[in-house]
Amino acid sequence: MRLLEVRRTSGFRVASLFFATFGCASLALCGFLYVDTRSYGRKAAFEWVEWESKHLLNLPPHALRERIEASEDFAEGGRPLVLFGPDHARRAGAPITYPATAPIGRPFVLTQQTEHGTRTLFSELTQLPSGEYVLVSRSAKDLQSLENALVETFSWGMAATIVIGLIGAVIFGVGSLRQNDAITSAVVRIMRGDLSERLPTRGVSADLAHLTRVVNDMLDQLERLMLEIKGVNENIAHDLRTPLTRVVGTLERSLRKADSIEAFRACSEDVLAEVKSIVIRFSALLRISEMEDRLRRSGFSQVDLSRLLEDAVEYYEPLAAERGIQLRWARPESALDVEGDRSLIFEAASNLIDNALKFTPSGGWVEVALLQNPTTIRVTDNGCGIPAEELTTVRARYRRGAFRTDKSGFGIGLSLVDSIARLHSAVFDIASDGTGCRVTLLWPDQGHGSIALGAASIEAV
């Protein structure tokens, strides 16, 4: 762990800012308490001086003198009393010189030099009817001791606050650094090719938790796409090996044995058929890539599903009649519109209707219906259906039913429908009860409701 980087982490900075704010608030509170305590102590001292001065004025001259002579005077404290004559000479009391500049009848602060240094007194000078002066004082030592104790306490408190704040900031910074190191380590492993790695979500602060979840979702999608690409490459290599081998073999035979134009034509027709099948496969793959391009959304518009399905049914009616299958079309009472790409929705419906016809035996039926509330396109059949164990895998590219390999096709049709569904933000689902099949496409955000496409067992392409 790089401790020198702790101070640059967001946790350290946020904690430092918090403790700095708390420290400023504590400092302001300490200052207020100090000023308020000091003001209260001075006010109490002056009130006592005023009260004592008024009390001494009411005493007889002999009692006043006895009181002054009996008063205590300590160099470091006490409450000294002094009697001055009209000539300002000290006659009794503490050894304090007459404060020439002091006001008469009002409290003031008197500073006196002593053997131990400077002494501060809260005093009041009062003139007697006889012309004499009485100085009433109270030492400020107790108040100064209290003030010093407050300053010392507040200083230690602020120092402790700073130390605790720095320790807390370092702890938060180390926590942030650990989170960053864990995320960085995971990212490095992902960059090295481990696409199964995910960013840590435990022990992550709230401000990073949402980000890590979003990134993990992105990594799930990337891993899925990479696995699909890997599977597509393997399937392409596997599927193209046989037709290309046949093409090479046919060309070699034509070069060795063909001795007439008719023989060359027959070989050329065989090669052309194989090449056309290869072109169909690549065209379907390119079509899927086009479906997964989100920029295609810019061409969306309102699509009349009633008219679209009617065109699709009319297109497949001759094929259904040729195979001896009854193709039913249940028209809606009114037009139903959804937002999307008409050619893509038509292609999805065509794939599903073609599947229904392909895997429905002669004498069977296929029904295409457009229903309201919610808007539903439904294509049902009484064909062979899909085994339950294949329902979750049949939509993958090049995936064909294990018991349907006798039918023509490359295993791309339902992958194409799935891509069209994702492009339209639809939910694609396949269901079968063993005597037919139902494929569902749901548009949750469409105003008219949802769209469901039910179809047959295995993809058409």
C-alpha positions in Angstrom: 0.0 0.0 0.0 1.3 3.4 -0.9 0.9 5.5 2.2 2.2 8.6 0.5 -0.8 8.6 -1.7 -3.2 8.6 1.3 -3.4 12.4 1.3 -4.6 12.4 -2.3 -7.5 10.1 -1.7 -11.1 11.4 -1.6 -11.6 9.8 1.9 -8.6 11.6 3.4 -9.8 14.9 1.8 -13.4 14.6 2.9 -12.4 13.5 6.4 -9.9 16.4 6.6 -12.5 18.9 5.5 -15.0 17.5 8.1 -12.5 17.7 10.9 -11.4 21.1 9.8 -15.0 22.3 10.0 -15.5 20.6 13.3 -12.2 22.2 14.6 -13.3 25.6 13.5 -16.7 25.2 15.3 -14.9 23.9 18.4 -12.5 26.9 18.3 -15.4 29.3 18.0 -17.1 27.6 20.9 -14.0 27.7 23.1 -13.5 31.4 22.2 -17.1 32.2 23.2 -16.7 30.3 26.5 -13.5 32.1 27.3 -14.8 35.5 26.6 -18.1 34.9 28.4 -16.3 33.4 31.5 -13.8 36.3 31.6 -16.6 38.9 31.3 -18.7 37.2 34.0 -15.7 37.1 36.4 -14.9 40.8 35.9 -18.5 41.7 36.3 -18.8 39.8 39.5 -15.6 41.3 40.9 -16.7 44.9 40.1 -20.1 44.2 41.6 -18.4 43.1 44.9 -16.2 46.2 44.9 -19.2 48.5 44.4 -21.1 46.7 47.1 -18.2 46.9 49.6 -17.6 50.6 48.9 -21.3 51.4 49.7 -21.1 49.3 52.8 -18.0 51.1 54.1 -19.6 54.6 53.6 -22.3 53.6 56.1 -19.8 52.8 58.8 -18.8 55.3 61.6 -15.2 56.7 61.3 -13.8 54.5 64.1 -15.5 51.4 62.8 -14.3 52.2 59.3 -10.7 52.6 60.4 -10.9 49.3 62.4 -12.2 47.5 59.4 -9.5 48.9 57.2 -6.7 48.0 59.6 -8.1 44.5 60.0 -8.4 43.9 56.3 -6.1 41.2 54.7 -3.6 42.1 52.1 -1.6 39.4 50.4 1.0 40.0 47.8 -0.5 37.4 45.5 -4.2 37.9 46.3 -6.7 39.0 48.9 -9.0 42.0 49.2 -7.0 44.9 50.4 -8.5 48.2 51.8 -6.6 51.5 52.0 -7.5 54.8 53.7 -6.0 58.0 52.2 -6.0 61.5 53.7 -7.2 64.6 51.9 -3.5 65.0 50.8 -3.6 61.5 49.2 -1.2 60.2 51.9 -1.8 56.6 53.0 -3.1 56.6 56.6 -4.1 52.9 57.1 -4.5 49.7 55.2 -2.5 47.9 52.6 0.7 49.4 51.3 -0.8 50.8 48.0 0.0 54.3 46.7 -2.8 56.6 45.8 -4.0 56.1 42.2 -3.9 59.8 41.1 -5.6 59.1 37.7 -8.3 56.9 39.1 -12.0 58.0 38.8 -13.9 58.7 42.0 -17.0 56.5 42.6 -16.5 54.3 39.6 -14.8 50.8 39.4 -11.5 50.5 37.6 -8.5 48.1 37.1 -5.5 49.0 39.2 -2.0 47.7 38.4 0.6 47.7 41.2 4.2 46.6 41.3 5.1 44.3 44.1 8.1 42.3 45.1 6.7 39.3 43.2 6.0 41.3 40.1 2.9 43.1 38.8 -0.4 42.7 40.6 -3.8 43.5 39.1 -6.7 44.6 41.3 -10.4 45.4 40.6 -10.8 48.6 42.6 -13.0 51.6 43.4 -12.0 54.9 45.0 -14.6 56.5 47.2 -14.4 60.0 48.9 -15.6 60.2 52.5 -17.5 63.3 53.9 -14.4 64.1 56.0 -12.4 64.5 52.7 -10.6 61.2 53.1 -10.5 58.5 50.5 -11.2 54.8 50.8 -9.7 52.4 48.2 -11.6 49.1 48.0 -9.8 46.4 45.9 -10.1 42.7 45.0 -7.3 40.7 43.6 -7.6 39.5 40.0 -5.4 36.5 40.6 -8.3 34.0 40.9 -9.9 35.2 37.7 -6.5 35.1 35.9 -5.9 31.6 37.2 -9.3 30.6 35.8 -8.6 32.2 32.5 -5.2 30.6 32.2 -6.8 27.2 33.1 -9.4 27.7 30.4 -6.8 28.7 27.8 -4.7 25.6 28.7 -7.7 23.3 28.6 -8.9 24.7 25.3 -5.4 24.4 23.8 -5.1 20.8 24.8 -8.5 20.1 23.5 -7.7 21.7 20.2 -4.5 19.8 19.9 -6.3 16.6 20.7 -9.0 17.5 18.1 -6.3 18.1 15.5 -4.5 14.8 16.3 -7.8 12.8 16.3 -8.8 14.5 13.1 -5.6 13.7 11.3 -5.7 10.1 12.5 -9.3 9.8 11.4 -8.5 11.3 8.0 -5.6 8.9 7.6 -7.9 6.0 8.5 -10.5 7.1 6.0 -7.7 7.7 3.4 -6.3 4.2 3.9 -9.8 2.8 3.5 -10.3 4.7 0.2 -6.8 3.6 -0.9 -7.7 0.0 -0.2 -10.9 0.3 -2.2 -9.0 1.8 -5.1 -6.3 -0.8 -4.9 -8.9 -3.6 -4.9 -10.7 -2.0 -7.9 -7.4 -1.4 -9.7 -6.3 -5.0 -9.2 -9.6 -6.3 -10.6 -9.3 -4.0 -13.6 -5.7 -5.2 -14.2 -6.8 -8.8 -14.2 -9.6 -8.0 -16.6 -7.2 -6.2 -18.9 -5.0 -9.3 -18.9 -7.8 -11.3 -20.3 -9.8 -12.6 -17.3 -13.3 -11.5 -18.4 -14.9 -13.4 -15.5 -13.3 -11.0 -13.0 -15.7 -8.4 -11.5 -15.1 -5.3 -9.5 -15.5 -5.8 -5.7 -18.8 -4.7 -4.2 -18.3 -5.6 -0.6 -16.6 -3.0 1.6 -17.1 -0.3 -1.1 -18.3 3.1 -0.1 -21.8 4.2 -1.2 -20.4 6.6 -3.7 -18.6 3.8 -5.5 -21.1 1.0 -5.0 -23.4 2.2 -7.8 -20.5 2.8 -10.1 -19.1 -0.7 -9.5 -22.5 -2.3 -10.1 -22.9 -0.5 -13.4 -19.3 -1.5 -14.5 -20.0 -5.1 -13.5 -23.2 -5.1 -15.6 -21.1 -3.7 -18.5 -18.5 -6.5 -18.0 -21.3 -9.1 -18.0 -22.5 -7.8 -21.3 -18.9 -7.7 -22.7 -18.2 -11.3 -21.5 -21.4 -12.4 -23.1 -20.5 -10.7 -26.4 -17.0 -12.1 -26.3 -18.3 -15.6 -25.7 -20.8 -15.1 -28.6 -18.0 -13.9 -30.8 -15.9 -16.9 -29.8 -18.8 -19.3 -30.4 -19.6 -17.7 -33.7 -16.0 -18.0 -34.9 -15.9 -21.7 -33.9 -19.3 -22.3 -35.5 -18.4 -20.5 -38.7 -15.2 -22.5 -39.0 -17.1 -25.7 -38.3 -20.1 -25.0 -40.6 -18.0 -23.6 -43.5 -15.6 -26.5 -43.5 -18.1 -28.9 -45.0 -19.5 -26.7 -47.8 -16.0 -25.4 -48.7 -14.7 -29.0 -48.8 -17.5 -29.9 -51.1 -16.8 -26.9 -53.3 -13.1 -27.8 -53.6 -14.0 -31.4 -54.3 -16.5 -30.5 -56.9 -14.0 -28.2 -58.7 -11.3 -30.9 -58.6 -13.7 -33.4 -60.1 -14.7 -31.0 -62.8 -11.1 -30.4 -63.7 -10.3 -34.1 -63.8 -13.4 -35.6 -65.3 -15.6 -33.0 -66.9 -15.2 -33.4 -70.7 -18.2 -31.5 -71.9 -20.1 -28.3 -71.4 -22.9 -30.1 -69.7 -20.6 -31.7 -67.2 -19.0 -28.3 -66.4 -22.4 -26.8 -66.1 -23.5 -29.4 -63.6 -20.4 -28.9 -61.6 -20.8 -25.2 -61.7 -24.4 -25.5 -60.5 -23.3 -27.6 -57.5 -20.6 -25.1 -56.7 -23.0 -22.2 -57.0 -25.5 -23.9 -54.7 -22.8 -24.3 -52.0 -21.6 -20.8 -52.4 -25.1 -19.4 -52.1 -25.6 -21.3 -48.9 -22.4 -19.7 -47.6 -23.6 -16.3 -48.6 -26.9 -16.8 -46.9 -25.1 -17.7 -43.6 -22.9 -14.6 -43.8 -25.8 -12.4 -44.7 -27.7 -13.6 -41.6 -24.7 -12.9 -39.4 -24.3 -9.4 -40.8 -28.0 -8.8 -40.3 -27.7 -9.8 -36.6 -24.8 -7.3 -36.2 -26.9 -4.7 -37.9 -29.7 -5.4 -35.4 -27.4 -4.9 -32.5 -26.3 -1.5 -33.7 -28.2 0.9 -31.5 -27.9 3.7 -34.1 -30.7 1.9 -35.9 -33.1 3.4 -33.4 -32.9 6.7 -35.1 -35.1 5.4 -37.9 -38.0 4.3 -35.7 -41.5 5.3 -36.6 -45.1 4.3 -36.0 -45.8 0.8 -37.4 -49.3 -0.4 -38.2 -49.1 -4.0 -36.9 -52.4 -5.0 -38.6 -51.2 -4.1 -42.0 -47.8 -5.6 -41.3 -49.2 -9.0 -40.3 -51.6 -9.0 -43.2 -48.7 -8.7 -45.6 -46.8 -11.4 -43.8 -49.8 -13.8 -43.9 -50.4 -13.1 -47.6 -46.7 -13.8 -48.3 -46.8 -17.2 -46.6 -50.3 -18.4 -47.8 -49.0 -20.1 -51.0 -46.3 -22.0 -49.0 -48.9 -23.1 -46.4 -51.3 -24.3 -49.2 -48.4 -26.2 -50.8 -47.6 -28.0 -47.6 -51.3 -28.7 -46.8 -51.3 -26.5 -43.6 -54.2 -24.2 -42.8 -53.0 -20.7 -42.2 -55.5 -18.6 -40.2 -55.5 -14.8 -39.9 -57.6 -13.2 -37.1 -57.8 -9.6 -38.0 -58.3 -6.9 -35.3 -61.3 -4.6 -35.1 -59.1 -1.5 -35.4 -55.5 -0.6 -36.4 -52.9 -1.0 -33.7 -49.6 1.0 -33.9 -46.2 0.6 -32.1 -43.0 2.5 -32.4 -40.2 0.6 -34.2 -38.6 -0.4 -37.5 -41.3 -1.9 -39.8 -38.8 -3.9 -41.9 -37.3 -5.5 -38.7 -40.6 -6.3 -37.1 -41.8 -7.8 -40.4 -38.6 -9.9 -40.6 -39.1 -11.2 -37.0 -42.7 -12.1 -37.7 -41.7 -13.7 -41.0 -39.1 -15.9 -39.3 -41.6 -17.0 -36.7 -44.4 -17.8 -39.2 -41.9 -19.6 -41.4 -40.9 -21.7 -38.4 -44.5 -22.5 -37.6 -45.0 -23.7 -41.2 -41.7 -25.7 -41.3 -42.4 -27.7 -38.1 -46.1 -28.2 -38.5 -47.1 -31.4 -40.2 -49.4 -31.6 -43.2 -53.0 -31.3 -42.1 -52.0 -29.1 -39.2 -52.8 -25.4 -38.6 -51.0 -22.2 -37.9 -52.9 -19.2 -36.5 -51.8 -15.6 -36.7 -53.8 -13.1 -34.5 -53.5 -9.5 -33.5 -55.3 -8.8 -30.2 -56.0 -5.6 -28.2 -55.6 -4.7 -24.5 -52.8 -5.4 -24.5 -51.6 -5.2 -28.1 -50.5 -8.8 -28.9 -49.3 -10.5 -32.0 -49.8 -14.2 -31.6 -48.7 -16.9 -33.9 -49.6 -20.4 -32.7 -49.3 -23.9 -34.2 -49.8 -27.5 -33.4 -46.4 -28.6 -34.6 -43.7 -30.7 -32.9 -42.8 -28.0 -30.3 -39.4 -27.6 -28.4 -38.2 -29.9 -25.6 -38.1 -28.2 -22.2 -34.4 -28.6 -21.9 -33.8 -26.7 -25.1 -36.0 -23.7 -24.4 -33.2 -21.6 -22.9 -30.6 -22.4 -25.5 -32.5 -22.6 -28.8 -32.2 -18.8 -29.4 -28.4 -18.9 -29.5 -26.7 -18.6 -32.9 -26.2 -21.8 -34.8 -28.3 -23.6 -32.2 -30.8 -26.0 -33.7 -33.1 -28.5 -32.0 -31.4 -31.7 -31.2 -34.2 -33.7 -32.9 -34.9 -31.3 -35.8 -31.6 -31.5 -37.8 -33.5 -33.0 -40.7 -35.0 -29.6 -41.4 -33.2 -27.0 -43.6 -31.7 -24.0 -41.8 -28.6 -22.7 -40.2 -29.8 -22.0 -36.7 -29.7 -18.2 -36.9 -33.4 -17.3 -37.2 -34.2 -17.0 -33.5 -30.9 -15.2 -32.8 -32.1 -12.7 -35.4 -35.4 -12.3 -33.7 -33.6 -12.0 -30.3 -31.5 -9.2 -31.7 -34.5 -7.4 -33.1 -36.2 -7.7 -29.7 -33.2 -6.1 -27.9 -33.1 -3.3 -30.5 -36.8 -2.5 -29.7 -36.2 -2.8 -25.9 -38.5 -5.9 -25.9 -38.4 -9.0 -23.7 -38.0 -12.2 -25.8 -39.4 -15.4 -24.4 -40.0 -18.9 -25.8 -42.6 -21.4 -24.4 -43.7 -24.8 -25.6 -46.0 -27.5 -24.2 -44.7 -30.3 -26.4 -47.5 -29.9 -29.0 -46.7 -26.5 -30.3 -44.7 -23.4 -29.5 -45.2 -19.8 -28.3 -42.6 -17.1 -28.6 -43.3 -13.8 -26.8 -41.9 -10.3 -27.4 -43.0 -7.7 -24.9 -42.7 -4.0 -25.3 -43.3 -2.7 -21.7 -43.0 1.0 -22.7 -45.5 0.9 -25.6 -48.6 3.0 -25.0 -50.9 0.3 -26.3 -49.5 -2.5 -24.1 -47.3 -5.4 -25.0 -46.5 -7.2 -28.2 -46.2 -11.0 -28.2 -45.0 -13.1 -31.1 -45.8 -16.7 -30.7 -44.2 -19.1 -33.2 -43.0 -22.5 -33.9 -40.2 -24.7 -32.8 -36.8 -24.0 -34.5 -35.6 -20.9 -36.4 -36.1 -20.5 -40.1 -32.8 -19.2 -41.3 
